[in-house]
Each structure stands twice: as C-alpha cells, then as structure tokens.
Amino acid sequence: MNDTGRIEEAVLSLCEYTQKPDHKKLQDDIETILNRYGQIGMGNLKTVNFLADLMDIMRDNRIKMPHSLTMLVRGLTHMEGVLAELSPDINIVEIARTKIVESFLKPANISKELEDC
C-alpha cells in the first residue's frame, strides 16, 4: 500500500534503538526502498540486494534488528545462495511466502495451543 507511516511504525515497534530515529530521514529512506523494490514481483526480487539495502537503512538510522530477525535474514540469504547454485529457477522468497500463507490459512486448534503453553 506504500504507506511509509505504517511501515515506519512497524519498524520502530519491531526493532531496537537507543534514541528515536529522525522521523523525516527514516520516512525518506523507506520511500526510497519502496520505490526501488515495491513494484518488483516476489519471483523477481533479489533478496540479497534488498536485504543489503534494508540493512544500510537500518544502520544509517541507528536502528538495530532483534537478534532473531537477523538470524532469519542470514538463514534466508544463505539458503538463497545455495539454491541459486543448485537450481536457479527456485525462489526462496516465493517458497517462504507460500509457507507463511499456508500457516495463516490453516485452522487453529485453540485447545492444543493452550495445552502447549
């Protein structure tokens, strides 16, 4: 939806920072990345390039990703590199998107979820 304000809110709620980033600079950086990648289809997205640009924006705005998110990004990047060597036609982002959609559409077993807590 290209809503830089909502994206900024999500970034600030998910990430860590010692002082609140400059609102105008962060929104400008978000708009830049949206202009660069926002119209690219998932199958054509070069994840490594996108993540490198995203990390630059985070660093420039003194925003730190949580460790778990950093590890996820590293894992996806490594998997994409291996898959590119083995089968260039496979897209890790598309695979991840499909699995995420499946997990959201799968009916939840509330009783089981409560037992596991």
C-alpha positions as CSV (number, residue, x, y, z in Angstrom):
1,M,0.0,0.0,0.0
2,N,3.1,2.2,0.0
3,D,2.2,3.7,3.4
4,T,5.5,4.9,4.7
5,G,4.0,5.9,8.0
6,R,2.7,2.4,8.8
7,I,6.0,0.9,7.7
8,E,7.8,3.3,10.0
9,E,5.5,2.3,12.9
10,A,6.2,-1.4,12.2
11,V,9.9,-0.9,12.0
12,L,10.0,1.1,15.3
13,S,7.9,-1.5,17.1
14,L,9.9,-4.5,15.9
15,C,13.4,-3.0,16.2
16,E,15.6,-1.6,18.9
17,Y,17.2,1.9,19.0
18,T,19.0,3.9,21.6
19,Q,17.4,7.2,20.5
20,K,14.4,7.7,18.3
21,P,15.5,8.0,14.7
22,D,14.9,11.1,12.7
23,H,11.3,10.8,11.5
24,K,11.8,12.6,8.2
25,K,15.0,10.7,7.3
26,L,13.6,7.3,8.1
27,Q,10.4,8.0,6.1
28,D,12.6,9.2,3.1
29,D,14.7,6.1,3.4
30,I,11.6,3.9,3.5
31,E,10.2,5.7,0.5
32,T,13.5,5.1,-1.4
33,I,13.4,1.3,-0.7
34,L,9.7,1.2,-1.7
35,N,10.4,3.0,-5.0
36,R,13.3,0.6,-5.7
37,Y,11.6,-2.7,-4.7
38,G,7.9,-2.0,-4.3
39,Q,6.8,-2.9,-7.8
40,I,9.0,-6.0,-8.2
41,G,7.2,-9.3,-8.1
42,M,8.2,-11.8,-5.4
43,G,9.6,-14.1,-8.1
44,N,11.9,-11.4,-9.4
45,L,13.1,-10.0,-6.1
46,K,16.8,-10.4,-5.5
47,T,16.6,-11.0,-1.7
48,V,20.3,-10.4,-1.1
49,N,20.2,-6.9,-2.7
50,F,17.0,-6.0,-0.9
51,L,18.4,-7.1,2.4
52,A,21.6,-5.2,1.9
53,D,19.7,-2.0,1.1
54,L,17.5,-2.6,4.1
55,M,20.5,-3.2,6.4
56,D,22.0,0.1,5.1
57,I,18.9,2.0,6.0
58,M,18.8,0.4,9.5
59,R,22.4,1.3,10.1
60,D,22.0,4.9,8.8
61,N,19.0,5.4,11.1
62,R,20.7,3.7,14.1
63,I,18.1,1.0,14.2
64,K,19.1,-2.5,15.4
65,M,17.1,-5.5,14.3
66,P,16.3,-8.1,17.0
67,H,18.8,-11.0,17.0
68,S,16.1,-13.5,16.0
69,L,15.2,-11.4,12.9
70,T,18.9,-11.0,12.0
71,M,19.4,-14.8,12.2
72,L,16.3,-15.3,10.0
73,V,17.7,-12.9,7.4
74,R,21.1,-14.7,7.4
75,G,19.5,-18.1,7.0
76,L,17.3,-17.0,4.1
77,T,20.3,-15.3,2.4
78,H,22.4,-18.5,2.8
79,M,19.6,-20.7,1.5
80,E,19.0,-18.4,-1.5
81,G,22.7,-18.6,-2.4
82,V,22.8,-22.4,-2.2
83,L,19.5,-22.7,-4.1
84,A,20.9,-20.4,-6.8
85,E,23.8,-22.7,-7.3
86,L,21.6,-25.9,-7.3
87,S,18.6,-24.7,-9.1
88,P,18.5,-21.1,-10.3
89,D,14.7,-21.3,-11.1
90,I,13.8,-21.8,-7.4
91,N,13.0,-18.6,-5.5
92,I,13.4,-18.8,-1.7
93,V,11.1,-15.8,-1.1
94,E,8.3,-17.4,-3.0
95,I,8.7,-20.6,-1.0
96,A,8.7,-18.7,2.3
97,R,5.6,-16.7,1.2
98,T,3.7,-19.9,0.3
99,K,4.5,-21.5,3.7
100,I,3.5,-18.3,5.6
101,V,0.2,-18.1,3.7
102,E,-0.5,-21.8,4.4
103,S,0.2,-21.4,8.1
104,F,-2.2,-18.4,8.3
105,L,-4.9,-20.2,6.4
106,K,-4.6,-23.4,8.4
107,P,-7.4,-23.6,11.1
108,A,-6.0,-23.2,14.6
109,N,-6.6,-25.8,17.2
110,I,-7.1,-23.5,20.3
111,S,-7.3,-26.4,22.7
112,K,-4.0,-27.8,21.5
113,E,-2.4,-24.3,21.5
114,L,-3.5,-23.8,25.2
115,E,-2.2,-27.2,26.2
116,D,1.2,-26.4,24.7
117,C,1.5,-23.2,26.7
